[in-house]
Amino acid sequence: MTNETVPRGRARRIRDVRERLEREKDLWVASAGTDGTPYLVPLSFFWDGDAVWLVTRLSNPTGRHLAANPRTRLALGDTRDVVLLDGRVTAHAHHEVPPSATGGFRAKTGWDALRSGPAYRWFRVRPTEVQAWHEEHELAGRRLMTGGEWADSAEQVPAD
């Protein structure tokens, strides 16, 4: 954790987000049914450096929602160290997933999802928007990605 009163710069925040995506095993996945009922569930994930890979049963509400709606929000952290990722979702059968993603997921989580059978689907979430902040003093400058591109300078990201 950084100093409680000094906000991290943009480059540091981006580096911290990438490190957390590589290190952490679980995140929160938000989805919604066609009737608008929201769902929020924890799932294990793998970050391949460009996208987040998730695995769940297609028959679960989250699996059905992710397969039907190409948008989701993912969250890491608690209320004092937040990372929010909005992204575009694509669903994949086991044979459509690159070995680097299936192997990375297995190594990170300890679960070989390929052995779980056809009831499971892989979901690739390509971030389009990323926000990160440590408490209120970092709310300004929290947008680190817009339009799917990491921001290297304040000019690339709309003001918060």
SULZI-V343597 format. One record per pair of residues at least 12 apart in sequence whose ideal C-beta (glycine too) atoms are under 8 Angstrom apart, sorted by the first residue. I is the first residue (numbers start at 1). J is the second residue. Records with the same first field share a line. If there is no record, write none. Layout:
BEGIN
I: J  J
END
This chain:
BEGIN
1: 81  134
2: 134
4: 134  135  137
5: 137
6: 137
7: 134  137  138  140  141
8: 134  138
10: 141  144  151  152  153  154  157
11: 152
13: 132  133  138  141  142  144
14: 144  150  151
16: 132
17: 83  130  132  144
18: 47
20: 76  77  83
21: 47  52  76
22: 47
24: 76
25: 44  45  108  109
26: 42  43  44  45
27: 42  43  45  52  74  75  76
28: 40  41  42  74  75  76
29: 41  42  43  54  62  66  72  73  74
30: 72  73  74  75
31: 61  62  65  66  69  72
32: 65  69
33: 61  64  65
34: 68
39: 61  62  65
41: 62
43: 55  56  62
44: 105  108  109  111
45: 74  105
46: 101  104  105  108  109
48: 100  101  104
50: 126
51: 87  124  125  126  127
52: 74  85  87  124  125  127
53: 97  101  104  105  122  123  124  125
54: 66  122  123  125
55: 105  111  113  116  120  121  122  123
56: 120  121  123
57: 119  120  121
58: 91  119  120  121
59: 119
63: 121  123
66: 89  91  121  123
67: 91  121  123
69: 89
70: 88  89  90
71: 86  87  88  89
72: 86  87  89  125
73: 85  86  87
74: 86  87  125
80: 134  135
81: 134
82: 131  132  133  134
83: 130  131  132
84: 129  130  131  132
85: 125  127  129  130
86: 127  128  129  130
87: 125  126  127  128  129
88: 125  126  128
89: 123  124  125
90: 123  124  126
91: 121  122  123
92: 121  122  123  124
93: 118  121  122
94: 113  114  118  120  122
96: 122
97: 122  124
101: 122  124
102: 114  122
126: 148
127: 145  148
128: 145  146  147  148
129: 143  145  146
130: 143  144  145  150
131: 143  144
132: 144
139: 160
140: 160
141: 154  160
142: 160
143: 157  158  160
144: 157
145: 157
146: 158
END
